[in-house]
Amino acid sequence: MKPPVPHRRTPWVLASTTALAVFVAGLTFTAGTGSAEAATVGAGSYTTDRVGPLPAGCGEMSTNPRQFATANAPAGPIPTNDWWSSLLWKKTNCSYSEPLHAHPLSYQAFSDGLGFSATSTPTISGTATGVGEFKYAYSEDFRVGVTALGVPIVKVDDWSDWTVSPYWSDGVRTMRATIGHGLPFSYFQTSGGEANINPTGGSPTVWSNSGSTIGFTIKGHDYVAYAPTGASWSVTNGRITSNLAGKGYFSIALLPTTPTTEATARAQLAATYGQHAHAHITGTRVSYAYHQASGTVNTTYAFTTQAKEGTTTKTVVSLYPHQWKALTGSTPLTLTYPSARGRMKVLAGVSEFRTSMKYHGVLPELPAVGTGSGADLAQLKDQLAALRGNPMDARGGDTYWTGKGLGRAARIAEIADLVGDTETRTAALNAIRTTLNDWFTAAPGKTAKIFYYDKNWGTLIGYPASYGSDLELNDHHFHYGYFIAAAATLAKFDPSWARQDQYGGMVDLLIRDANNYSRADTRFPYLRDFDIYAGHDWASGHGSFHAGNNQESSSEGMNFANALIQWGQATGNTAVRDAGVFIYTTQAAAIQEYWFDADDENFPANFGHSTVGMVWGDGGAYATWFSADPEMIQGINMLPVTGGHLYMGYNPGYNKVNYAELVRNNGGEPTVWQDILWQFLALGDPDAALSKLRANPGYTPEEGESRAHTFHWIRNLAALGLVDTSITANHPLAAVFNRNGARTYVASNITAAPLTVTFSDGTSLTVAAGKTATKGAHTWSGGNANGGIDPSGSPSPDPSETSPSPDPSETSPSPDPSETSPSPDPSETSPSPDPTTTPPSNSPTRYLLPAGGLAAAGTPSTVTVAGAGGTNRDGTPHNPLVFTSTGLNMTYAGGQTTFDLFLDANQAVGNGVQTRVSYDLTGDGTFDRVETYRYFATDPVPGYEHYTQNTGLLSSTGALGNLSNGTVKVEVWSAIGVNPTTVGIGDQSFVKLPYA
């Protein structure tokens, strides 16, 4: 069985906010009064009283997340989950930033300026059959600043849809830069000294220096710096400087790869770029439109500029593959840039560009053309009947695992409805309703199964949280996508439940938190998790990794987009639906390019893999955060499988390639997550998938799956054939399939009136109210979207009377870490050599020493933490390194334990080191206080990272007090990952005890 999926990273703490009144969808939601602040939203509510750990970071971020933004920065909540988030949300580097991978350039902020990297050759590590990665890692060419500039903190002065403006000020000198996705140019405004370009990657070769323009090459990368008219550049000992003729602005461009290195060719290119060098970009903005009649999504990417001199207002940009392959109305230049996403193509002299993509539709579920009669129907109904007592099969009470259970129940309800199993459908719907009503109600004193809104951060956090959804704002689209999708299913069968004056408003808040679709709503950042220019989501809230931000489960991101389409369609909210269509269509294209590389163009030629489990800012990794098993590396980008995941079948030949790699890397057919992998294969070779399913009836279902759904999906694809992307429809819930040249047209009508759907080849299909229907090779109609419930809003059955309790034999509840923090179990730990008995000391700072002691700093050394063996060890020490100090007599001074562990996972991906600090106050052998901290997910870049107490407590027991002949023990182990991690000890890693 798969361990809990640790989709992300680290912890913070935030103070509670006051109650507020908000206005949305024409309804006023006002905070309640009393000891618990509750804001009502129709029949639901959320709390504005702090419930649990909240986001934080360096300094005062817990109460002031804008502390690293200037007064000029845009009002409203700070954006998170972006490519540049580490610049504003400082997690461990409290002064500057981690590398910012904008493409085609990467940047990093330092005290003296902005570093530039144009890495053009990837590094590849790992093997073609195991964990591996490719990286265009940050490797600095030069640093731009102002002479003598040095600041303690770099702030953020502005941001727009895909640009950001870091700002430096030391009281005398200032510098403001603007950088962004797809921008070959970087723009600067300075004061208080000369602009300087300081090469850090080797001496520059200057190939042109004429007037206000200088061209130079560092490490094979060609750059041009453009100063104002009347200014000049000088070169002294490799440093390039200019007084900018007192005008205080300039720009630098990275030139694209040219067919020739002749000086004349470079000079011509520098002149072409020079025409736009002083049209400084001041903002970027996306707009999109879903044209339902033609099944088309048109997107405009617009730039606003300021002409620093001259009249030119147009600029130069470079496009990612998913953009230039869908470009309309413009022709890209033949010149390109290498990047971690493949070739970026150049457009010169533009103020905007447009793309046009076909939307191929989603379905609530596949029609039962194969499972609607005969023995297959009998098998399916037997499988559904077995699920009635426990349709959710929830494995834990947090937002992620509750979401997985809701997703499972939604699939069951949809399928049961299609084949007329009203009893199972009712059980599944009641389970969804009961669960959502519970989570959507903030009762007085309630601290679990509740949502909390924090005004400072502009976020809605569900508790119990998981995988950093609270401390780092990770994965909100993953977790909430399941809630919204289940709500959409319930809304079809119980429209009254989904009204804004009932629970619809709470669903809308979840949507807006993860991806606020309204720029007018200032409670949440616009499209938080969705990177507009990159075309896909980012999972980490802070993005503080040397490799940039990352996303693992692209398919769970698509589950969110599909949920918006389904919810918007079910409730008549076209703004939500259209936002879902935009994200879905754009991200479907991005996944084909950057996770699957379906055209075999973007991954490095010698990478050796046809897919990645994770996309990073600087590359991709055949890996996950939680497992090295090929089934999970590949399967994490396939689950959950729903009628909204037909995009995985847009390139059916690729599905067979992907599955073949799995078998090769696994040394045979999959042994875990078979159902997920077979369902993916069914979108490319349904006959083979059905054969594998029938040959392996004893497989173990994945946690969010059921035998009924897997059989329904694979059996019906075997009848329908492959997704046909040559045809679109004028209805969002429609699709076309093709088996050996015979097409089947499918549409779902979730309204109370008949609907006629027209397809782009002229085929029309009339669908009765509440039905899914087909035409063509298969003619079938089934389902009742009103579920026998009066669409006017008659009350549904009382869940307390109709929804049986889960069968304990079918559930595996996960323990709540806040309630279970036992003392170390000797059977779970591997003792270290006898600890060094340290003499009594008044120093609370204790260094980790080679012999297993905790004392004053010693000889520099390193030790190795063994990998977790691919098993999740979160919270329980396994083969730990143990460091102990005994005979301690110290007075408790209040406060908390702090520590700084120096960790280096080298190039290993998916590692997470964890620590536990235990206090035996009297030396009697019983630990009176045990503190287990959340694990620290290391990046796959050589060099030490700092694991500190800022990751937050996972659990704690007991209380601190004075030490009298006491003992302190520190355990360090790998919570996740298969590879070892190096720990710097002796004079590096230390623990500071809260003692005088």
N, C-alpha and C positions, 0 to 999 in steps of 0.2 A: 504494500500500500504506500502511496505517495506520502511523504512527510508534509506537514503544513507548509504551504508555499510562502516562503519569506520574500515577498515581492520587493522589499526594499529595506531601508536603512536605519535612521538614527533618531534620538529623542531631544525634546526641549520642554520647558515649563512656561506657562503663560497665565497671567492673572485674569480673573473673571472681569467681564464687562458689565455695564449697567444695562437695564432693560431699554428697549427701543420700540418705536413704532415704525412699521414699514408699509409701503404701499405697492401692491403688485396686482396685475390682472383685474384692476378695478375694485379690489377689496383692501380694507385697512386692517392690519393685524397689529394689535396693541398688546404690549407686555402686561402681564398680570401683576398683582401685588402680593405681598406676604414674604415668608422666609425664602421661598424658592421663586425666582423670577421666571415666569413662563409666558411666552408669546403665543397667542392663539392664532391658528391658521385654519379657518373653517372649523371643522370638528376636531382637528389635530392641534398639536402644539409642540414647541421646542423650548428649551431652557436657555436663559442668558446668564445663569449662575454656573460658575466653573464646576465641572464634573470630575475631570481627571487631568492628567498631564497634557500640556498644550505646547504649541510651537515656541521655540526660543532659539537663541544662538549666542553670539558674542554680545557682551555689554548688556544693554537694556532691551534686547529684542523681545523679551517676553511681554513687556508692557508697551514697547514702542518699536514695532517692526519697521518704522520709517526712519530710525535713527541714522541709517546710512544713506538716506536720500536727502537732497538739498531742499531748500524752500521753494526752488523753482520746479521741482518734480511734479508730475501730474497728481491731482487730488484723487482721493479714493483709496481703496485697498491696494497693497502692493501686488504686482503679478508674481506668481510662483510657478514652478514646474517649467521653467524656460531654459533656453540654451545659455543664457547669461545670468541665471539666478544667483550663482555664487558671488557675484559682484555686489548684490544688494542684501542677500541673506547670507551673512558670513557665519559659517558653521564652525570651522576650526581655524582658518586663516582670518584672524579678526581684523586685519588691516586692509587687505587687498582682495584678491580673488584667486580662484583656480583657473586653469586655462579655459578660454571661452571659444568654442569651436563654431565659428560663424560660416566658414566655407565661402570662397576658396581660401580665406585666411583664418588663422587662429590667433587669439590675443591673450595676454595676461597682464593684469594690472599690478604694478609695483610702486614703491614709494617714490621713485624717481621718474616714473612714466609708464608708457604702454609698450609691452613687448609684442613683436610680430613674429609669426611662424608661418611658413608656406611649405610645409612638408609635402613633397611630391612623390616620395617612394615609401610604400607601406612596409612596416615590420610585421613579419608573420611568425607566430609561435604555435606550439602544439603539434598535433599530428592530423593526418587526413581521415583518421578513423576514430579519433578521440577528441577531447576538449582542445580547442584551438581558437586563435583570434588573429585578426589583422588590425593594425593601428597606423593611422597617420598622426603619430603622437606629436605633441607640442615640442618643437625644437627651435629655439629662438634664433632669428637672423639678426635682429637689431632692436633697439629700444628707443622710443621717441619721447622727448621731454623738453624741459626748459632748463637752461644752464643753472646749476645749483639747486634745482627743485628737489624737495624732499618732504614728504607729508606722512603723518602717522596713519591716516586713513584715507582711502579713495572712496568717494561717494558717488551717487548716481544723480545726475542732473535732469535726465529726461529719458523717456522710453516711448516707443510706438509699437505697431503690430509686429515688426521684426527688426527694429533697431534699438540701440541703447546708447546713452551718452555718459560715460564715466567722467568724473570731475576731480581735479587736484587743486588744492590751495594750501600754501604754507604761510599765508599772511603777507607774503611779498610777491610771490610768483603764482600764477594760475595756469591751468591747461584744461580744456574741455575737448573731448574727442567724441566723434559719432561713428559707430561701427554697426554692421548688420549683416544678416544672412544675405548671401548672394552679391555682396558689394565688393568689387575690386578696389574701390576707393575707401579711404579712411580720412575723416575731416577733422581739422584741429583749429581751435582758437586759443591764443596764448596771451599772457601779459607778464611783465616784470623781468624779462630776460630774453636771450636769444633762443630760438627754436633749435634743438639739436637732435640729430639722428646718430645714435651711438651703436656701432656694430658690435654685437656680442657673439656672433657666429663665425667670426673670421674677418679679415680685412676686406673692405669692399673694392670692387673693380669699377672705377668710374668710367663709363663709356661715352658720356655726354655731359657737358656742363656749360650751358649757354644761357646767360641772362637769368631769368627766374626759374629755370628748369634744370634739374640734375638727374641723370640716369645712372644707376649703379646696379651691380650684381653681387649678391652674397649667396654662397652655397648653391650656385646655379640658378637662383631666382632673380628675375629682372624686376626692378622697381624704378619708379620715377617720382620725384618730389616736385611739387608745383608751388612756388612762392608767388606772392602778388607781383604784379607788374612793377618794375622799378627795383625789385629786390634781387639779390644774388646769393649763391651758395658758396661756401668755402670749405675746403677739406684740410684738416690738420690731424696728422697721426691717425688717419682713418675716420675721425669724427667729422660729421657733416653739420655745418651750422649756418644760420641766416638770421639777420635782424628783422627780416620780413618787411623791410622799408617802413617799419613802425606801424604796419597795418594789422598785425596780430592774427593772421590766418594763413593756412596752407593746407594742402592735401597730399596724400601719398597713394599711388596706385601700384598694385601688383599687375604686371603685364602677363597676358596669357602665353601659353606655350606656342611658339612660332615654328613654322616649317623650316626656318633657317635662322642661324645665329648671326647673320651678317649685320653689321652695325647699321646699314641703311634701312634694313627691315625693322630693326628695333626703333630706329629714329622715327620712321613713318608711323609705327604703332603708338609711340609716345606722343606724336603730334595729334593723332586721332583722339587719344584719350585726353590730351591737353585741351581740346575744344570744350570739354565738359568738366575740367578740373575745378573750376571755381563756381560751379552750380552745386553748392553744398546741400546735401540731403538733410532736411529738417524733420521729416516724418514719413511714415508709411501707413497704408491702410488697405485692408481687403474689403471687397464687397462681392456678394455672390447672389445668384438667382437660380432657383430650380424651375425649369420650364416643363411643367407637367405634361403638356400636350405632346412634346417631342422627346420626353424622357432625357433631358439634357441639363447639366449643371454648368453654368457659365460663371467664371470667376475673374475678377479684375484685381490686379496687384498694382496699386498706385503709389507714386512717390511725390512728395512735396519738396521743393528745393528753394534755396535763396541764392540769387545771383550775387556773389561777392564782388564780382566785376564783370563787365560786359552785359549781354542780354540773354545769353544762353541759360535756359532753365531745365534742359533735358540732361540725362545722365547715362551712365553705363552700368549694366547689371549682368549677372550670370544666373542661369536657370538650372535647377536640378533636373534629372532625367524625367521625373513624373510631370514636370512642368513643360519642358521643351517637347516632349512627345505629344502633348495635348495643346500646344501653342496654336493660337488662331490670330490672324490679322497681322502677324509680324514674321519676319524671317531671321533666325539667329545667324550670327556670323559663323564662319567655319572654325574660328578659333575657340579653344576650350581651355578649361582649367581642370587639373586632376583634383579629386576630393575623396573623402571617405564615403561618399554616396555615388561615385562614378563620375563620368565626365559632366562638367558644367559648361553650358554653351552661352556665348556672349551675345547680348543685345546692346547696341550703341545708339545713343540719340533718342532715348525714350523717356516719357514721363509716366508710363504705365505699360503693362502688357496683360494679355488676356489668355485664358485657357478655356477649352470647351471639352467636357467629359460626358460620356454616356452613363446614365444611371440605369442599371439593369434590374433593379427591383429586389424586394425582400418579401418573405412570406411569414405569416404567423407560424406555419408549419407546413411540411410537405403534404400534398394531398394523398389520401389513402388509396391510390390506384392499385397497389399491389397487396395491401393489408386490409382491404375493405370487404373481402369475401373469402369463403372457403376455409381451408385449414390454416391459412396465414392469419385470417381474422380471429379464428379460434385461439391460435397461439398468442396473438397480441392481447386479446381480452383476458386470457389467463395471466399474462404478465402484468397487465394493468390491475387486475383484481388483487394481486399480491402486494400492490403498493398502497392500497387504500388506507391501511392503518398507519402509514408513516410516509406520506408523499414527499415531505421535505428531507427526511433523513439527515437532519442538521448535525454536523460534526463538532460544532463549537458555537459559542454565543456571541462572537464578535461580528463586526460588520462584514468581513470577507466571507466567513464560513456560514453566517446566516444568509448572505447573498447567494452563495452556492446552493443552499437548500431551497431558497425561493426559486432559483432558476430551474432546479430539478422539478419542483412542483408545477411550475408554469408549463414545462414541456409535457408533463403528464396530463395536465388539464386540457391542453390543446389537442393532444392525440386522442384522449378519451372522448372529447367532444366530436371529433371527426368520425369516430366509429360508433357513436351512440351509446357509450358507456357513461350514463349520467351519474351513476353512483360514485364512480372513481373521480369523475370531473368535479362533482360537488365536494368530495373530500379534499381534493387538491386546492380548489378555490377557497374553501373554508380555512385551510391551513395558511394560505397566502394572506387572506383577510385578517385572520387572528394575529399573525406575525406582524404585518404592516401596521395594524391599528395599535398594537403594543408599542412598536418603535416610534410611531408618530404621535404618541401621547406623553407629555412631560408632566406626570403627576407629582404633587408635593412629596419631597423626600426621595424621589426616584433617582437612582444614580446609574442604572444599567438599562440597556435597550432604550436609549434616549439620544436625541440629537441636541447639540449645544451650538449656539451661534456666538462667535467672537467678533465683535465689531472692529477691534484693532487690526486683526488679521484678515477680516472679510471672508470668513470661512464657516462652514457648518460641519461639525465633527460628530460622528457617531461613536458612542461608547457602549460596550467595550470596543476599543479600536484594535487594530492589528497591523503589523508590518509597517509601522511608522505612519499610519494614516492620521494619527493625532500629533505626534512629536515632530514629524517632518512634512506633513501634508502630502504624503505619498499616496498614490493609487486611488484617489477618490473616484476617478472614472471607472476603475475596475470594480470597486466595492459597490458603488451606487448604481452602476449599470445593471446589476442583477436586481436590485430593488425596483428600479424604474421599469425594467422589462416585465417583472412579475406584476407590477401595478398595471401595466398596459394590458396584460392578459385578463386580470380581474376587471378592468374597466370595460372590456368588451362584453362581459357576462353580467356585470352589475354596474351599469352606467351611473346610477345615483351615487355610488361610493366615490366615483372619480370627479364629482362636481367640485368646483372651487369652494363651495360652502361646506363640503364634507372633507375628504382627504386629498383632493387634487392639488390643493395649495402646497401641501408638504412635499408631494412628488415634484412639483415645480421648483421648490427650493433645492432639492437634491440635484436637479438638472442644472440650475444656475450656479451652484457651488462648483461642480466639476467642470462645467463649460457654459458659463453665462452667455446666453445668446443675444442679450439685449445690452447695447452700449449705454442705454439710458439708466440701467440699474446699477447704482454705485455701491451696492452692498457686497458685490463680488467682482473680481477682476474679469475682464472680457476673455472668454474662451481659455480659461485657466490652463487646462491640461493639453490643449491642442496647439501645437506649433504651426502657426498659419503658413509660414513659408516652407518649412521642411515637410509639411503635409501629413504629419503624424503626431501622436501624443508623446509626451515625456512623463515618466512615472515618478521621478524623484522631485520632491518639492523644492529642495535647496540646490540640487545639481552640483554639489561640492565634491567633485571627483576630478582627478587629474585628466581623466578621459572625458570629462564633461558630464552631461546628463545621460540618462539611459532609459530604455524601455525594453522589457522582456516580452510580456504577453500581448502582442499586437492584436490577437483575437479577442481578448477581454476588452481592449479598447474599442474594437468594432462591436462588441456586445453592447457597449454604451451607446454608440451611434445608432445601431439598430433599435435600441430601446427608445430613443428619441423619436424615430420614425413611427414606431408602433404606438407610442403614447400620444404623439401629436395627431396621428390619424384617428385613434380611438376617441379622443376628446375634442376633435375639431380645431386644435391649436396648430394652425399652419406655420406659425413662426418657429415653434419647436420642431415640427416635422421637417421643415425646410433646412433648419440648422443641422438636423440629423442627416438629411440627404447630402448636404454639403460635406460634412465631416466623413460620412460613410464613403462617398464616391471618391473624394480626394485621398483618403487614407487607404482605400482599396488599391488605388494606383501605387501609393507609396510602399505598401506591403509587398506588392509584386516586385518592386524594384529593390528594396533595401533589406527585407527579411528573406524573400525567396529568390531574388535575382533571377526571375523566370526567363528573362531573355539572355542570361549568361553574359552580361556586359559590365556589371558594376563591381563584383568581388574581384580581388586580385587573382590573376591567372593561376598562381601556385597556392592559393588558399586551401584548396582540396575539398571544400564543402559546398553543397548546393543550397544551404540554408544557414541562417544564424538563429540562435536562441535569444540573443540580445543585440540590440543596436545601441552603440555608444556614440557620443559626440564625435569621437575621433576614429570610429571604425565599427567593427562587429565581432561578436564572439559566438562560437559554437559551444555554448555553455548556458547555465542558468545560475540563479542565486542559490539554488537549493539542491541540485543534483547534477551528477556527471553522467547519468544514464542517457543514452541516445533517445530512448522513448520519451523522456521528459524534456530533453533539450529541444526536440522537434515538436513534441506534443503540446508544449506550453503555448505555442503559436497556432494551435488548432482548436483549443477549448475556450468556451463551451461551444458545442455544435448546435445551431438553431437554424430556423428558416431565414434568419438574418445573416447567415454565414455562407451564402451561396457564392460570395466573391472568391472563396477558396477554390472554386471550380472554374474560374475564368480562363485558366490555362491548364486544361486537363492533362496534357502531356507531362507537365511539371509535377503533378501529383504522383505520377508513377516514378519519376526520377527521385523525388523526395523520399518516397517509401523505400525504393531500392537502396538509397544511401543508409536509411535506418537499418535495414536488414544487414547490410555490409558492416556498418559500424558496431552493430549489436552482436555480430557473429551468429545471426539467425533471426527468426521471427520474434516480434516483441513478446515480452513476458509480463509487462505491466502496461496499463493504459491501452490495452489492445483495442477497446471499443472506440476510443478517440481516434486512434491511428487508422483503424478500419473505416471509420466514417469519413475521414479525410481522403483515404484511398478511393472510397466509393464515388467521390466527385471526379475521379479520373479513370477509374476502372471498377464500376459497380459490380460487375460479375465476379471479379476476383475477390472483392471485399465480402460479398455475400457468401462465397465459398469458404473464406477464412472464418467468418462468423459461425457458419453451420458446422464447421469442422472442430470448433473449440467452444462447445456449449458451457464449459465449466469456468470460463474466464471470470475475473473479479472486476466488477464495474468501477470505473473512476468515480471519485467521491460525488461529483455533480451530475453523474449519469444514472441511467436505469436501463435494465434489459429491454423494457418496452420501447424506450425511445431509440436505442441503438438498432433494434430489429426494424422498427418502423422506418427509420432513416435509410438504412442500407437496402432493405427489401423494396422500398418504393423508388429509390434511385435506380435499382436494377431494372425496374419497369419503365421509368421515365427516360433514363439515359443521362447525358451530360448537359450542363448549363449551356444554353445557346445565347451567346452575347451579340449575335448579329441582329437581333430584334429587340426593340424596346416597347414600352407600353405607356399609355396616358394615365396610368394609375400606379401609385407607389407600391401597392401590395400585389405585384404580379411578376411572373417570370416565364421563361420559355425553356423547354428541354428538348433534346434531340437524341433519339436512339436509332442509329443506323439510317439516318436520313428522314426518319418519321418524327415530326414535331408534336409536342404536347404543350398547349397554352394553358397557363394556370393563373387564376386571380382569386383573391379573397375579398369578400364584401362584409365589413363589420358594421354596416349601417342597418337601419330598420326598413329600408326601401330597396327595390331591385336596382342593379347597377349594370351598365354595359361598358365593358372595357375594350378599347381599340388598340391593336398592336401595329407597329410601324410597317408591317407587310400587308396591312389591310384587313387582317383577321379580326373579327369582333367576337366577344364572348359575353353573354348575358349571365349575370350571377344573381341568384335570389338573395333576399335579405338574410344575413347571418350565415351565409354559406361560403365554402370554397368550392370552386368549380373548375373543370378542365374541358378542353376541346382539342380535337386532333386525333393523334394516335390513341389516346385514352379519353373517354368521356365519362366523367364521374362528378358527383356533387355530394357534399357531406358537411356536417357541422351545423351548429346553431349558435351564432355569435351572441344571441340574447340569452342563451342558456336556459330557456324556459322562464326567465325572469322578466317581469313586466318592464319594458324599456322606460316607462314613465317614472320608475324609481321605487317600486314596491320593495319593502325590506327583504333582505336575504335571510336565510335560516340563521338562527342564533348559533354562532360557532361553538359556544360552550355546550350546546346540546347535540351538535351534528358532527363535530370534528374529534374523533377518538384520539386519546393520548398516544404518543409514539410507543411502539413496541420496543421495550428495552433490549430485546434480542437483536434488533436491527439498527440500534443507534450506538455510536461510539463518542459520547460527549468528551470534549477536551476539557481538562481542568482549567480553572481561572487562575492565571499566574498570581494575581493579587491575593488569592486565598490559599494558595498552596506553595509554600516555600519551606520545605523541610530542611532540617539540618543535613549535612552531607551524609549520603549513604555510603558506607565503606565499600560496599560491593560495586559501586559505580565509579570509584576513584582509583587511580593508580598511584600509590604512594611514591613520593620522591625520596631521595636519600635522606638520612637523618638531618634535620634542620640544624643550622648553626645557632647555638644559643647565644643570643646577643646580650651584652651587659646592659644593665639599666641605663637609660639615656633620656635626657630631657628633650631631645630633638624629635619632633613628630614626623619628620621626613625620613622615610626608610626606603633605601634603594634595593631593587631585586638583585641578589648576588648569585654568582655561579654555583655555590654549594647549596642553594636553596634557602638562604637566609634573607632577613630584612634588616639592614643596618645602614651605617654611613656608606657613602659612595666608595666603590672598590675599583678593581681593575676592569677596564672596558672589555666586554665580551658579548657573545650572542648565544642564545639557546633556540631550539626549534620546537614549535608546537606542532604536534602531529595533526594531520587532517582528520576530518570527521568521518571519513570513509563513505561519504555520500549519504549518510544518515543524519537526520536532524537531531542535534544534541542541544537545542535551545533550552537553557535553564537548568540543565543537569550536567555537571562536570563529567567528562569522559577522557581518560588518559591525560589528566591535567598536569601542568607544571605547578609545583607547590612551593611557596616561599613562606617561611615561618619565622617569627620573632617571639621569644619566650622571656619570662621573668620581668615583665614590664610593670613599672609602677608610675602611673601618670594620671593627672587630673583631667577629667573630661571638661573641655572648654566650650561645648556647644557646637553647633554647626554640623557639617557632614564630612564624610570621607571624600577626599579628592585624590586623583591619580593621573599619571601620564605614562602610558605604555608606548614604547617605540616599536611599531610593527612594520614589517615588510613582507608582503606576499609575493614579491618579485612580479612575474607576469601571470601568476595564477588568477583565474577568474572564479567568482562565486565563493570566495572564502569569507568567513566571519568568525573573528576571535571574541571570546567572552571571558568575563572575569567575575569572581566571587570573593568578597572580603568577609572574613568571619572573626568575631571577637569573643574570646573566652575571658571574661573580666576577672576571674579569680584563679585561673589556672587549674580548675578542677576537672577539666576534660569535657565540659559541656559548653557549647557555643551559645552565648546569651544573645548575640546579635549576629544575623547573617544577612548580607546585602548582595543580591545578584543583579548585575547590571546588564542592560541590553547589549547584545553583541554588536561589534563594529565591523561593518562590511568593508573590507580592504579593496583598494583599486588594483588593477592588474598592471601597475607601473612600478619598476624598480625604484627603491628609495623609501625611507621611513615615513610613516604616517603616525599621527598622534591619536591614540585611543584614550579619551578622558571620561570623567564622570558625567560630562555633558551629554553622553549617550542616554543617560537616565536610568533609573532603577526599573528593573523588570519585576522584582519582588523583594520584600524584606520581612524579617521577623525579629521580634524582641526589641530591646532598647539599649542605647549606649549608656555607659556610666564610667566611674573611675576604674582604672586598671590597677589591681593589687596582685602582684606576681602573675599578671595576665599574659595571654597569648593572642597574637594576631596572625591570621593565616590568609594568604592570597593565593587563589587558584586561577590558572589561566589555561583555557582549552579552546578547541575549535568547535563552534556551535554548528557551522555548516561548512561545506566544501570538502574536496578530496585531497587537496594539496597542503603541504606543510607551510607554516608561516614562521619567519624569523623574528625573534624578540631581542632588542638591544638591552643588555643589562649591565651591571657593574656601576657605571656612572651615568646611565641613561634613564631607564624606566624606574619610576618611583611611586610610592604611595604616601600621601600626607595624611596622617591620622588627626582627627579633631581633638587633639589633646594639648594641654599646656606643658 
